[in-house]
Structure formats: structure tokens, C-alpha cells
């Protein structure tokens, strides 16, 4: 599933997650590195074909990654 948003973000989920925004952001997360709860939300968004849910799940994924950096 791929969604493009008015603010320039693009989110693509095909097992792995990719978030881009022009040349400023290019984040790729392999499927095996996505936490189970986030993966469940990404799968649900794809099942519902909901770009709103996909963006929310992508935000949850990036928050999780940010939290990992803080705890190192």
C-alpha cells in the first residue's frame, strides 16, 4: 500500500516500511525490524486501505525508532 499526503510525505508498506519526503527524509525499515504491535497496525491499515491509519502507524514506527535511540 502506498499513500501520498498533502505535506509531501509518502508512506509505502509492503511488509517493509518506507517513509519519504522529497530529499529530506528517506527511511526504510525491514519487516523483521518492525515491532509486532506496529506491524499489526500497518497490516490493519493495509487491510482497511486507509491512508489515515497508515500514516498513524508509520508515525508510531518512527516514534519507536526514536525511543530506541534515547535508551542506548
Predicted model as a PDB file, atoms N, CA, C, CB and O in Angstrom, pLDDT in the B-factor column:
MODEL        1                                                                  
ATOM      1  N   UNK A   1       0.848  -1.165   0.000  1.00 96.00           N  
ATOM      2  CA  UNK A   1       0.000   0.000   0.000  1.00 96.00           C  
ATOM      3  C   UNK A   1       0.898   1.233   0.000  1.00 96.00           C  
ATOM      4  CB  UNK A   1      -0.967  -0.005   1.219  1.00 96.00           C  
ATOM      5  O   UNK A   1       1.905   1.282   0.706  1.00 96.00           O  
ATOM      6  N   UNK A   2       0.525   2.212  -0.789  1.00 97.00           N  
ATOM      7  CA  UNK A   2       1.295   3.454  -0.871  1.00 97.00           C  
ATOM      8  C   UNK A   2       0.342   4.641  -0.745  1.00 97.00           C  
ATOM      9  CB  UNK A   2       2.099   3.529  -2.208  1.00 97.00           C  
ATOM     10  O   UNK A   2      -0.709   4.681  -1.384  1.00 97.00           O  
ATOM     11  N   UNK A   3       0.725   5.599   0.084  1.00 98.00           N  
ATOM     12  CA  UNK A   3      -0.078   6.801   0.275  1.00 98.00           C  
ATOM     13  C   UNK A   3       0.801   8.035   0.148  1.00 98.00           C  
ATOM     14  CB  UNK A   3      -0.781   6.778   1.645  1.00 98.00           C  
ATOM     15  O   UNK A   3       1.934   8.060   0.627  1.00 98.00           O  
ATOM     16  N   UNK A   4       0.266   9.050  -0.500  1.00 97.00           N  
ATOM     17  CA  UNK A   4       0.924  10.348  -0.609  1.00 97.00           C  
ATOM     18  C   UNK A   4       0.053  11.365   0.107  1.00 97.00           C  
ATOM     19  CB  UNK A   4       1.164  10.754  -2.107  1.00 97.00           C  
ATOM     20  O   UNK A   4      -1.171  11.361  -0.027  1.00 97.00           O  
ATOM     21  N   UNK A   5       0.704  12.242   0.873  1.00 97.00           N  
ATOM     22  CA  UNK A   5      -0.020  13.209   1.697  1.00 97.00           C  
ATOM     23  C   UNK A   5       0.276  14.626   1.227  1.00 97.00           C  
ATOM     24  CB  UNK A   5       0.353  13.048   3.185  1.00 97.00           C  
ATOM     25  O   UNK A   5       1.305  14.881   0.601  1.00 97.00           O  
ATOM     26  N   UNK A   6      -0.628  15.537   1.531  1.00 96.00           N  
ATOM     27  CA  UNK A   6      -0.522  16.930   1.086  1.00 96.00           C  
ATOM     28  C   UNK A   6       0.740  17.633   1.572  1.00 96.00           C  
ATOM     29  CB  UNK A   6      -1.723  17.698   1.550  1.00 96.00           C  
ATOM     30  O   UNK A   6       1.202  18.576   0.930  1.00 96.00           O  
ATOM     31  N   UNK A   7       1.300  17.195   2.687  1.00 95.00           N  
ATOM     32  CA  UNK A   7       2.504  17.841   3.219  1.00 95.00           C  
ATOM     33  C   UNK A   7       3.785  17.280   2.609  1.00 95.00           C  
ATOM     34  CB  UNK A   7       2.550  17.685   4.727  1.00 95.00           C  
ATOM     35  O   UNK A   7       4.883  17.631   3.041  1.00 95.00           O  
ATOM     36  N   UNK A   8       3.652  16.405   1.601  1.00 95.00           N  
ATOM     37  CA  UNK A   8       4.819  15.898   0.889  1.00 95.00           C  
ATOM     38  C   UNK A   8       5.324  14.543   1.341  1.00 95.00           C  
ATOM     39  CB  UNK A   8       5.905  16.860   1.014  1.00 95.00           C  
ATOM     40  O   UNK A   8       6.175  13.946   0.682  1.00 95.00           O  
ATOM     41  N   UNK A   9       4.812  14.052   2.454  1.00 95.00           N  
ATOM     42  CA  UNK A   9       5.232  12.729   2.905  1.00 95.00           C  
ATOM     43  C   UNK A   9       4.621  11.648   2.029  1.00 95.00           C  
ATOM     44  CB  UNK A   9       4.841  12.508   4.370  1.00 95.00           C  
ATOM     45  O   UNK A   9       3.498  11.779   1.541  1.00 95.00           O  
ATOM     46  N   UNK A  10       5.378  10.582   1.839  1.00 97.00           N  
ATOM     47  CA  UNK A  10       4.906   9.379   1.159  1.00 97.00           C  
ATOM     48  C   UNK A  10       5.209   8.207   2.077  1.00 97.00           C  
ATOM     49  CB  UNK A  10       5.583   9.197  -0.259  1.00 97.00           C  
ATOM     50  O   UNK A  10       6.307   8.106   2.625  1.00 97.00           O  
ATOM     51  N   UNK A  11       4.244   7.333   2.240  1.00 97.00           N  
ATOM     52  CA  UNK A  11       4.423   6.147   3.059  1.00 97.00           C  
ATOM     53  C   UNK A  11       4.069   4.939   2.206  1.00 97.00           C  
ATOM     54  CB  UNK A  11       3.550   6.205   4.355  1.00 97.00           C  
ATOM     55  O   UNK A  11       3.019   4.893   1.565  1.00 97.00           O  
ATOM     56  N   UNK A  12       4.971   3.959   2.214  1.00 98.00           N  
ATOM     57  CA  UNK A  12       4.742   2.736   1.461  1.00 98.00           C  
ATOM     58  C   UNK A  12       4.964   1.551   2.394  1.00 98.00           C  
ATOM     59  CB  UNK A  12       5.678   2.654   0.213  1.00 98.00           C  
ATOM     60  O   UNK A  12       5.986   1.456   3.074  1.00 98.00           O  
ATOM     61  N   UNK A  13       3.992   0.660   2.411  1.00 97.00           N  
ATOM     62  CA  UNK A  13       4.098  -0.534   3.245  1.00 97.00           C  
ATOM     63  C   UNK A  13       3.827  -1.764   2.387  1.00 97.00           C  
ATOM     64  CB  UNK A  13       3.110  -0.469   4.446  1.00 97.00           C  
ATOM     65  O   UNK A  13       2.740  -1.940   1.835  1.00 97.00           O  
ATOM     66  N   UNK A  14       4.852  -2.607   2.295  1.00 96.00           N  
ATOM     67  CA  UNK A  14       4.756  -3.893   1.590  1.00 96.00           C  
ATOM     68  C   UNK A  14       5.530  -4.920   2.402  1.00 96.00           C  
ATOM     69  CB  UNK A  14       5.313  -3.796   0.112  1.00 96.00           C  
ATOM     70  O   UNK A  14       6.467  -5.542   1.902  1.00 96.00           O  
ATOM     71  N   UNK A  15       5.132  -5.092   3.654  1.00 95.00           N  
ATOM     72  CA  UNK A  15       5.908  -5.942   4.563  1.00 95.00           C  
ATOM     73  C   UNK A  15       6.994  -5.130   5.235  1.00 95.00           C  
ATOM     74  CB  UNK A  15       6.524  -7.134   3.811  1.00 95.00           C  
ATOM     75  O   UNK A  15       7.111  -5.143   6.461  1.00 95.00           O  
ATOM     76  N   UNK A  16       7.780  -4.432   4.459  1.00 97.00           N  
ATOM     77  CA  UNK A  16       8.737  -3.451   4.959  1.00 97.00           C  
ATOM     78  C   UNK A  16       8.086  -2.075   4.850  1.00 97.00           C  
ATOM     79  CB  UNK A  16      10.096  -3.509   4.163  1.00 97.00           C  
ATOM     80  O   UNK A  16       7.096  -1.903   4.139  1.00 97.00           O  
ATOM     81  N   UNK A  17       8.643  -1.109   5.550  1.00 97.00           N  
ATOM     82  CA  UNK A  17       8.071   0.238   5.602  1.00 97.00           C  
ATOM     83  C   UNK A  17       9.056   1.239   5.025  1.00 97.00           C  
ATOM     84  CB  UNK A  17       7.696   0.624   7.049  1.00 97.00           C  
ATOM     85  O   UNK A  17      10.242   1.217   5.354  1.00 97.00           O  
ATOM     86  N   UNK A  18       8.559   2.116   4.164  1.00 97.00           N  
ATOM     87  CA  UNK A  18       9.388   3.197   3.622  1.00 97.00           C  
ATOM     88  C   UNK A  18       8.620   4.508   3.765  1.00 97.00           C  
ATOM     89  CB  UNK A  18       9.768   2.929   2.120  1.00 97.00           C  
ATOM     90  O   UNK A  18       7.454   4.618   3.388  1.00 97.00           O  
ATOM     91  N   UNK A  19       9.317   5.497   4.324  1.00 96.00           N  
ATOM     92  CA  UNK A  19       8.748   6.832   4.510  1.00 96.00           C  
ATOM     93  C   UNK A  19       9.678   7.808   3.810  1.00 96.00           C  
ATOM     94  CB  UNK A  19       8.573   7.194   6.042  1.00 96.00           C  
ATOM     95  O   UNK A  19      10.881   7.813   4.070  1.00 96.00           O  
ATOM     96  N   UNK A  20       9.136   8.630   2.929  1.00 96.00           N  
ATOM     97  CA  UNK A  20       9.951   9.626   2.232  1.00 96.00           C  
ATOM     98  C   UNK A  20       9.253  10.980   2.248  1.00 96.00           C  
ATOM     99  CB  UNK A  20      10.233   9.183   0.780  1.00 96.00           C  
ATOM    100  O   UNK A  20       8.033  11.083   2.379  1.00 96.00           O  
ATOM    101  N   UNK A  21      10.080  12.013   2.108  1.00 94.00           N  
ATOM    102  CA  UNK A  21       9.594  13.374   1.920  1.00 94.00           C  
ATOM    103  C   UNK A  21      10.682  14.111   1.154  1.00 94.00           C  
ATOM    104  CB  UNK A  21       9.256  14.086   3.298  1.00 94.00           C  
ATOM    105  O   UNK A  21      11.664  14.577   1.731  1.00 94.00           O  
ATOM    106  N   UNK A  22      10.487  14.206  -0.156  1.00 90.00           N  
ATOM    107  CA  UNK A  22      11.475  14.867  -1.006  1.00 90.00           C  
ATOM    108  C   UNK A  22      12.866  14.306  -0.783  1.00 90.00           C  
ATOM    109  CB  UNK A  22      11.477  16.364  -0.751  1.00 90.00           C  
ATOM    110  O   UNK A  22      13.050  13.094  -0.667  1.00 90.00           O  
ATOM    111  N   UNK A  23      13.846  15.201  -0.725  1.00 90.00           N  
ATOM    112  CA  UNK A  23      15.224  14.791  -0.462  1.00 90.00           C  
ATOM    113  C   UNK A  23      15.559  14.857   1.028  1.00 90.00           C  
ATOM    114  CB  UNK A  23      16.191  15.667  -1.251  1.00 90.00           C  
ATOM    115  O   UNK A  23      16.675  14.530   1.431  1.00 90.00           O  
ATOM    116  N   UNK A  24      14.592  15.281   1.843  1.00 92.00           N  
ATOM    117  CA  UNK A  24      14.840  15.495   3.260  1.00 92.00           C  
ATOM    118  C   UNK A  24      14.736  14.220   4.092  1.00 92.00           C  
ATOM    119  CB  UNK A  24      13.881  16.511   3.787  1.00 92.00           C  
ATOM    120  O   UNK A  24      15.486  14.042   5.053  1.00 92.00           O  
ATOM    121  N   UNK A  25      13.813  13.337   3.728  1.00 91.00           N  
ATOM    122  CA  UNK A  25      13.549  12.145   4.527  1.00 91.00           C  
ATOM    123  C   UNK A  25      13.528  10.938   3.608  1.00 91.00           C  
ATOM    124  CB  UNK A  25      12.211  12.273   5.306  1.00 91.00           C  
ATOM    125  O   UNK A  25      12.874  10.956   2.565  1.00 91.00           O  
ATOM    126  N   UNK A  26      14.238   9.894   3.993  1.00 95.00           N  
ATOM    127  CA  UNK A  26      14.186   8.619   3.280  1.00 95.00           C  
ATOM    128  C   UNK A  26      14.503   7.534   4.301  1.00 95.00           C  
ATOM    129  CB  UNK A  26      15.196   8.582   2.055  1.00 95.00           C  
ATOM    130  O   UNK A  26      15.665   7.220   4.557  1.00 95.00           O  
ATOM    131  N   UNK A  27      13.459   6.974   4.873  1.00 94.00           N  
ATOM    132  CA  UNK A  27      13.593   5.987   5.939  1.00 94.00           C  
ATOM    133  C   UNK A  27      13.051   4.652   5.454  1.00 94.00           C  
ATOM    134  CB  UNK A  27      12.855   6.448   7.224  1.00 94.00           C  
ATOM    135  O   UNK A  27      11.927   4.574   4.957  1.00 94.00           O  
ATOM    136  N   UNK A  28      13.845   3.609   5.598  1.00 95.00           N  
ATOM    137  CA  UNK A  28      13.434   2.266   5.217  1.00 95.00           C  
ATOM    138  C   UNK A  28      13.624   1.351   6.412  1.00 95.00           C  
ATOM    139  CB  UNK A  28      14.237   1.753   3.986  1.00 95.00           C  
ATOM    140  O   UNK A  28      14.704   1.310   7.002  1.00 95.00           O  
ATOM    141  N   UNK A  29      12.567   0.608   6.775  1.00 94.00           N  
ATOM    142  CA  UNK A  29      12.638  -0.327   7.893  1.00 94.00           C  
ATOM    143  C   UNK A  29      12.249  -1.711   7.377  1.00 94.00           C  
ATOM    144  CB  UNK A  29      11.706   0.123   9.077  1.00 94.00           C  
ATOM    145  O   UNK A  29      11.134  -1.923   6.900  1.00 94.00           O  
ATOM    146  N   UNK A  30      13.199  -2.652   7.482  1.00 94.00           N  
ATOM    147  CA  UNK A  30      12.921  -4.016   7.053  1.00 94.00           C  
ATOM    148  C   UNK A  30      11.854  -4.642   7.942  1.00 94.00           C  
ATOM    149  CB  UNK A  30      14.205  -4.864   7.075  1.00 94.00           C  
ATOM    150  O   UNK A  30      11.750  -4.339   9.131  1.00 94.00           O  
ATOM    151  N   UNK A  31      11.075  -5.512   7.342  1.00 94.00           N  
ATOM    152  CA  UNK A  31       9.967  -6.152   8.042  1.00 94.00           C  
ATOM    153  C   UNK A  31      10.387  -6.767   9.377  1.00 94.00           C  
ATOM    154  CB  UNK A  31       9.357  -7.215   7.165  1.00 94.00           C  
ATOM    155  O   UNK A  31       9.663  -6.658  10.366  1.00 94.00           O  
ATOM    156  N   UNK A  32      11.536  -7.403   9.407  1.00 92.00           N  
ATOM    157  CA  UNK A  32      11.979  -8.089  10.628  1.00 92.00           C  
ATOM    158  C   UNK A  32      12.329  -7.129  11.766  1.00 92.00           C  
ATOM    159  CB  UNK A  32      13.179  -8.954  10.319  1.00 92.00           C  
ATOM    160  O   UNK A  32      12.461  -7.561  12.911  1.00 92.00           O  
ATOM    161  N   UNK A  33      12.482  -5.842  11.473  1.00 89.00           N  
ATOM    162  CA  UNK A  33      12.816  -4.853  12.496  1.00 89.00           C  
ATOM    163  C   UNK A  33      11.608  -4.038  12.960  1.00 89.00           C  
ATOM    164  CB  UNK A  33      13.878  -3.923  11.971  1.00 89.00           C  
ATOM    165  O   UNK A  33      11.749  -3.154  13.805  1.00 89.00           O  
ATOM    166  N   UNK A  34      10.433  -4.323  12.420  1.00 91.00           N  
ATOM    167  CA  UNK A  34       9.221  -3.604  12.819  1.00 91.00           C  
ATOM    168  C   UNK A  34       8.625  -4.322  14.029  1.00 91.00           C  
ATOM    169  CB  UNK A  34       8.180  -3.523  11.635  1.00 91.00           C  
ATOM    170  O   UNK A  34       8.346  -5.519  13.957  1.00 91.00           O  
ATOM    171  N   UNK A  35       8.425  -3.602  15.149  1.00 89.00           N  
ATOM    172  CA  UNK A  35       7.830  -4.232  16.332  1.00 89.00           C  
ATOM    173  C   UNK A  35       6.449  -4.820  16.012  1.00 89.00           C  
ATOM    174  CB  UNK A  35       7.716  -3.209  17.480  1.00 89.00           C  
ATOM    175  O   UNK A  35       5.723  -4.299  15.165  1.00 89.00           O  
ATOM    176  N   UNK A  36       6.104  -5.903  16.696  1.00 93.00           N  
ATOM    177  CA  UNK A  36       4.863  -6.631  16.417  1.00 93.00           C  
ATOM    178  C   UNK A  36       3.626  -5.741  16.496  1.00 93.00           C  
ATOM    179  CB  UNK A  36       4.715  -7.783  17.384  1.00 93.00           C  
ATOM    180  O   UNK A  36       2.740  -5.836  15.647  1.00 93.00           O  
ATOM    181  N   UNK A  37       3.559  -4.877  17.510  1.00 92.00           N  
ATOM    182  CA  UNK A  37       2.364  -4.029  17.645  1.00 92.00           C  
ATOM    183  C   UNK A  37       2.260  -3.035  16.489  1.00 92.00           C  
ATOM    184  CB  UNK A  37       2.391  -3.272  18.986  1.00 92.00           C  
ATOM    185  O   UNK A  37       1.160  -2.765  16.009  1.00 92.00           O  
ATOM    186  N   UNK A  38       3.382  -2.491  16.039  1.00 94.00           N  
ATOM    187  CA  UNK A  38       3.381  -1.558  14.906  1.00 94.00           C  
ATOM    188  C   UNK A  38       3.039  -2.310  13.621  1.00 94.00           C  
ATOM    189  CB  UNK A  38       4.762  -0.847  14.771  1.00 94.00           C  
ATOM    190  O   UNK A  38       2.282  -1.816  12.785  1.00 94.00           O  
ATOM    191  N   UNK A  39       3.600  -3.502  13.473  1.00 96.00           N  
ATOM    192  CA  UNK A  39       3.315  -4.313  12.288  1.00 96.00           C  
ATOM    193  C   UNK A  39       1.828  -4.614  12.201  1.00 96.00           C  
ATOM    194  CB  UNK A  39       4.124  -5.623  12.314  1.00 96.00           C  
ATOM    195  O   UNK A  39       1.243  -4.574  11.119  1.00 96.00           O  
ATOM    196  N   UNK A  40       1.219  -4.916  13.340  1.00 96.00           N  
ATOM    197  CA  UNK A  40      -0.222  -5.167  13.368  1.00 96.00           C  
ATOM    198  C   UNK A  40      -1.013  -3.957  12.894  1.00 96.00           C  
ATOM    199  CB  UNK A  40      -0.663  -5.552  14.772  1.00 96.00           C  
ATOM    200  O   UNK A  40      -1.984  -4.097  12.152  1.00 96.00           O  
ATOM    201  N   UNK A  41      -0.594  -2.766  13.325  1.00 96.00           N  
ATOM    202  CA  UNK A  41      -1.275  -1.534  12.904  1.00 96.00           C  
ATOM    203  C   UNK A  41      -1.066  -1.274  11.411  1.00 96.00           C  
ATOM    204  CB  UNK A  41      -0.766  -0.332  13.726  1.00 96.00           C  
ATOM    205  O   UNK A  41      -1.987  -0.832  10.724  1.00 96.00           O  
ATOM    206  N   UNK A  42       0.136  -1.545  10.907  1.00 97.00           N  
ATOM    207  CA  UNK A  42       0.412  -1.377   9.477  1.00 97.00           C  
ATOM    208  C   UNK A  42      -0.426  -2.352   8.651  1.00 97.00           C  
ATOM    209  CB  UNK A  42       1.915  -1.585   9.186  1.00 97.00           C  
ATOM    210  O   UNK A  42      -0.979  -1.981   7.616  1.00 97.00           O  
ATOM    211  N   UNK A  43      -0.515  -3.594   9.113  1.00 97.00           N  
ATOM    212  CA  UNK A  43      -1.318  -4.601   8.415  1.00 97.00           C  
ATOM    213  C   UNK A  43      -2.794  -4.209   8.408  1.00 97.00           C  
ATOM    214  CB  UNK A  43      -1.140  -5.981   9.071  1.00 97.00           C  
ATOM    215  O   UNK A  43      -3.474  -4.359   7.393  1.00 97.00           O  
ATOM    216  N   UNK A  44      -3.288  -3.708   9.537  1.00 97.00           N  
ATOM    217  CA  UNK A  44      -4.689  -3.283   9.623  1.00 97.00           C  
ATOM    218  C   UNK A  44      -4.960  -2.122   8.669  1.00 97.00           C  
ATOM    219  CB  UNK A  44      -5.044  -2.878  11.068  1.00 97.00           C  
ATOM    220  O   UNK A  44      -5.996  -2.091   8.005  1.00 97.00           O  
ATOM    221  N   UNK A  45      -4.036  -1.172   8.602  1.00 97.00           N  
ATOM    222  CA  UNK A  45      -4.200  -0.033   7.691  1.00 97.00           C  
ATOM    223  C   UNK A  45      -4.273  -0.516   6.249  1.00 97.00           C  
ATOM    224  CB  UNK A  45      -3.040   0.974   7.859  1.00 97.00           C  
ATOM    225  O   UNK A  45      -5.101  -0.043   5.470  1.00 97.00           O  
ATOM    226  N   UNK A  46      -3.402  -1.462   5.895  1.00 97.00           N  
ATOM    227  CA  UNK A  46      -3.406  -2.001   4.537  1.00 97.00           C  
ATOM    228  C   UNK A  46      -4.699  -2.763   4.267  1.00 97.00           C  
ATOM    229  CB  UNK A  46      -2.192  -2.918   4.316  1.00 97.00           C  
ATOM    230  O   UNK A  46      -5.271  -2.648   3.183  1.00 97.00           O  
ATOM    231  N   UNK A  47      -5.159  -3.534   5.234  1.00 97.00           N  
ATOM    232  CA  UNK A  47      -6.406  -4.292   5.095  1.00 97.00           C  
ATOM    233  C   UNK A  47      -7.597  -3.359   4.896  1.00 97.00           C  
ATOM    234  CB  UNK A  47      -6.634  -5.178   6.328  1.00 97.00           C  
ATOM    235  O   UNK A  47      -8.496  -3.641   4.103  1.00 97.00           O  
ATOM    236  N   UNK A  48      -7.592  -2.243   5.625  1.00 98.00           N  
ATOM    237  CA  UNK A  48      -8.683  -1.263   5.518  1.00 98.00           C  
ATOM    238  C   UNK A  48      -8.486  -0.297   4.355  1.00 98.00           C  
ATOM    239  CB  UNK A  48      -8.806  -0.478   6.812  1.00 98.00           C  
ATOM    240  O   UNK A  48      -9.369   0.502   4.043  1.00 98.00           O  
ATOM    241  N   UNK A  49      -7.312  -0.379   3.714  1.00 97.00           N  
ATOM    242  CA  UNK A  49      -6.962   0.537   2.623  1.00 97.00           C  
ATOM    243  C   UNK A  49      -7.126   1.989   3.078  1.00 97.00           C  
ATOM    244  CB  UNK A  49      -7.842   0.263   1.374  1.00 97.00           C  
ATOM    245  O   UNK A  49      -7.706   2.820   2.380  1.00 97.00           O  
ATOM    246  N   UNK A  50      -6.594   2.264   4.272  1.00 98.00           N  
ATOM    247  CA  UNK A  50      -6.766   3.567   4.913  1.00 98.00           C  
ATOM    248  C   UNK A  50      -5.442   4.314   5.017  1.00 98.00           C  
ATOM    249  CB  UNK A  50      -7.379   3.397   6.301  1.00 98.00           C  
ATOM    250  O   UNK A  50      -4.547   3.914   5.763  1.00 98.00           O  
ATOM    251  N   UNK A  51      -5.328   5.393   4.267  1.00 98.00           N  
ATOM    252  CA  UNK A  51      -4.114   6.206   4.330  1.00 98.00           C  
ATOM    253  C   UNK A  51      -3.981   6.908   5.680  1.00 98.00           C  
ATOM    254  CB  UNK A  51      -4.112   7.240   3.202  1.00 98.00           C  
ATOM    255  O   UNK A  51      -2.866   7.145   6.146  1.00 98.00           O  
ATOM    256  N   UNK A  52      -5.093   7.239   6.305  1.00 97.00           N  
ATOM    257  CA  UNK A  52      -5.049   7.847   7.633  1.00 97.00           C  
ATOM    258  C   UNK A  52      -4.452   6.894   8.657  1.00 97.00           C  
ATOM    259  CB  UNK A  52      -6.447   8.273   8.070  1.00 97.00           C  
ATOM    260  O   UNK A  52      -3.597   7.281   9.453  1.00 97.00           O  
ATOM    261  N   UNK A  53      -4.908   5.643   8.632  1.00 98.00           N  
ATOM    262  CA  UNK A  53      -4.372   4.632   9.542  1.00 98.00           C  
ATOM    263  C   UNK A  53      -2.907   4.334   9.224  1.00 98.00           C  
ATOM    264  CB  UNK A  53      -5.206   3.342   9.461  1.00 98.00           C  
ATOM    265  O   UNK A  53      -2.104   4.115  10.131  1.00 98.00           O  
ATOM    266  N   UNK A  54      -2.559   4.326   7.930  1.00 98.00           N  
ATOM    267  CA  UNK A  54      -1.178   4.041   7.547  1.00 98.00           C  
ATOM    268  C   UNK A  54      -0.252   5.122   8.072  1.00 98.00           C  
ATOM    269  CB  UNK A  54      -1.049   3.924   6.020  1.00 98.00           C  
ATOM    270  O   UNK A  54       0.830   4.819   8.575  1.00 98.00           O  
ATOM    271  N   UNK A  55      -0.655   6.359   7.964  1.00 97.00           N  
ATOM    272  CA  UNK A  55       0.193   7.460   8.464  1.00 97.00           C  
ATOM    273  C   UNK A  55       0.364   7.357   9.974  1.00 97.00           C  
ATOM    274  CB  UNK A  55      -0.416   8.838   8.092  1.00 97.00           C  
ATOM    275  O   UNK A  55       1.460   7.560  10.496  1.00 97.00           O  
ATOM    276  N   UNK A  56      -0.708   7.045  10.664  1.00 97.00           N  
ATOM    277  CA  UNK A  56      -0.639   6.922  12.121  1.00 97.00           C  
ATOM    278  C   UNK A  56       0.296   5.780  12.519  1.00 97.00           C  
ATOM    279  CB  UNK A  56      -2.047   6.690  12.711  1.00 97.00           C  
ATOM    280  O   UNK A  56       1.088   5.929  13.449  1.00 97.00           O  
ATOM    281  N   UNK A  57       0.212   4.649  11.828  1.00 96.00           N  
ATOM    282  CA  UNK A  57       1.084   3.513  12.124  1.00 96.00           C  
ATOM    283  C   UNK A  57       2.536   3.844  11.787  1.00 96.00           C  
ATOM    284  CB  UNK A  57       0.628   2.266  11.345  1.00 96.00           C  
ATOM    285  O   UNK A  57       3.445   3.447  12.516  1.00 96.00           O  
ATOM    286  N   UNK A  58       2.761   4.568  10.690  1.00 96.00           N  
ATOM    287  CA  UNK A  58       4.119   4.981  10.317  1.00 96.00           C  
ATOM    288  C   UNK A  58       4.690   5.919  11.379  1.00 96.00           C  
ATOM    289  CB  UNK A  58       4.122   5.673   8.926  1.00 96.00           C  
ATOM    290  O   UNK A  58       5.871   5.830  11.713  1.00 96.00           O  
ATOM    291  N   UNK A  59       3.863   6.809  11.906  1.00 94.00           N  
ATOM    292  CA  UNK A  59       4.305   7.710  12.976  1.00 94.00           C  
ATOM    293  C   UNK A  59       4.672   6.909  14.220  1.00 94.00           C  
ATOM    294  CB  UNK A  59       3.206   8.746  13.310  1.00 94.00           C  
ATOM    295  O   UNK A  59       5.657   7.211  14.892  1.00 94.00           O  
ATOM    296  N   UNK A  60       3.876   5.890  14.520  1.00 93.00           N  
ATOM    297  CA  UNK A  60       4.165   5.023  15.663  1.00 93.00           C  
ATOM    298  C   UNK A  60       5.514   4.321  15.467  1.00 93.00           C  
ATOM    299  CB  UNK A  60       3.034   3.980  15.856  1.00 93.00           C  
ATOM    300  O   UNK A  60       6.290   4.178  16.411  1.00 93.00           O  
ATOM    301  N   UNK A  61       5.781   3.889  14.238  1.00 91.00           N  
ATOM    302  CA  UNK A  61       7.060   3.234  13.936  1.00 91.00           C  
ATOM    303  C   UNK A  61       8.224   4.191  14.150  1.00 91.00           C  
ATOM    304  CB  UNK A  61       7.070   2.709  12.493  1.00 91.00           C  
ATOM    305  O   UNK A  61       9.232   3.813  14.747  1.00 91.00           O  
ATOM    306  N   UNK A  62       8.101   5.421  13.671  1.00 90.00           N  
ATOM    307  CA  UNK A  62       9.197   6.379  13.831  1.00 90.00           C  
ATOM    308  C   UNK A  62       9.367   6.777  15.295  1.00 90.00           C  
ATOM    309  CB  UNK A  62       8.948   7.627  12.971  1.00 90.00           C  
ATOM    310  O   UNK A  62      10.489   7.008  15.745  1.00 90.00           O  
ATOM    311  N   UNK A  63       8.276   6.859  16.036  1.00 89.00           N  
ATOM    312  CA  UNK A  63       8.375   7.141  17.471  1.00 89.00           C  
ATOM    313  C   UNK A  63       9.131   6.024  18.178  1.00 89.00           C  
ATOM    314  CB  UNK A  63       6.972   7.314  18.093  1.00 89.00           C  
ATOM    315  O   UNK A  63       9.954   6.287  19.055  1.00 89.00           O  
ATOM    316  N   UNK A  64       8.858   4.785  17.802  1.00 84.00           N  
ATOM    317  CA  UNK A  64       9.531   3.632  18.399  1.00 84.00           C  
ATOM    318  C   UNK A  64      11.022   3.673  18.102  1.00 84.00           C  
ATOM    319  CB  UNK A  64       8.921   2.320  17.883  1.00 84.00           C  
ATOM    320  O   UNK A  64      11.840   3.384  18.974  1.00 84.00           O  
ATOM    321  N   UNK A  65      11.373   4.027  16.883  1.00 79.00           N  
ATOM    322  CA  UNK A  65      12.781   4.132  16.499  1.00 79.00           C  
ATOM    323  C   UNK A  65      13.454   5.244  17.299  1.00 79.00           C  
ATOM    324  CB  UNK A  65      12.919   4.397  14.977  1.00 79.00           C  
ATOM    325  O   UNK A  65      14.564   5.069  17.803  1.00 79.00           O  
ATOM    326  N   UNK A  66      12.784   6.379  17.413  1.00 79.00           N  
ATOM    327  CA  UNK A  66      13.327   7.493  18.195  1.00 79.00           C  
ATOM    328  C   UNK A  66      13.537   7.119  19.648  1.00 79.00           C  
ATOM    329  CB  UNK A  66      12.408   8.694  18.108  1.00 79.00           C  
ATOM    330  O   UNK A  66      14.538   7.503  20.253  1.00 79.00           O  
ATOM    331  N   UNK A  67      12.597   6.370  20.214  1.00 77.00           N  
ATOM    332  CA  UNK A  67      12.730   5.925  21.601  1.00 77.00           C  
ATOM    333  C   UNK A  67      13.925   4.994  21.777  1.00 77.00           C  
ATOM    334  CB  UNK A  67      11.452   5.222  22.055  1.00 77.00           C  
ATOM    335  O   UNK A  67      14.597   5.034  22.807  1.00 77.00           O  
ATOM    336  N   UNK A  68      14.191   4.163  20.783  1.00 74.00           N  
ATOM    337  CA  UNK A  68      15.332   3.240  20.865  1.00 74.00           C  
ATOM    338  C   UNK A  68      16.638   4.008  20.959  1.00 74.00           C  
ATOM    339  CB  UNK A  68      15.361   2.300  19.647  1.00 74.00           C  
ATOM    340  O   UNK A  68      17.541   3.605  21.692  1.00 74.00           O  
ATOM    341  N   UNK A  69      16.752   5.119  20.221  1.00 75.00           N  
ATOM    342  CA  UNK A  69      17.970   5.936  20.260  1.00 75.00           C  
ATOM    343  C   UNK A  69      18.155   6.566  21.628  1.00 75.00           C  
ATOM    344  CB  UNK A  69      17.925   7.025  19.184  1.00 75.00           C  
ATOM    345  O   UNK A  69      19.285   6.691  22.100  1.00 75.00           O  
ATOM    346  N   UNK A  70      17.069   6.963  22.273  1.00 77.00           N  
ATOM    347  CA  UNK A  70      17.143   7.613  23.575  1.00 77.00           C  
ATOM    348  C   UNK A  70      17.623   6.666  24.667  1.00 77.00           C  
ATOM    349  CB  UNK A  70      15.793   8.177  23.946  1.00 77.00           C  
ATOM    350  O   UNK A  70      18.219   7.109  25.649  1.00 77.00           O  
ATOM    351  N   UNK A  71      17.371   5.368  24.509  1.00 64.00           N  
ATOM    352  CA  UNK A  71      17.674   4.394  25.554  1.00 64.00           C  
ATOM    353  C   UNK A  71      19.036   3.739  25.363  1.00 64.00           C  
ATOM    354  CB  UNK A  71      16.602   3.333  25.593  1.00 64.00           C  
ATOM    355  O   UNK A  71      19.419   2.888  26.166  1.00 64.00           O  
ATOM    356  N   UNK A  72      19.753   4.100  24.355  1.00 55.00           N  
ATOM    357  CA  UNK A  72      21.067   3.481  24.122  1.00 55.00           C  
ATOM    358  C   UNK A  72      22.111   4.116  24.992  1.00 55.00           C  
ATOM    359  CB  UNK A  72      21.477   3.594  22.656  1.00 55.00           C  
ATOM    360  O   UNK A  72      23.278   3.729  24.938  1.00 55.00           O  
TER     361      UNK A  72                                                      
ENDMDL                                                                          
END                                                                             
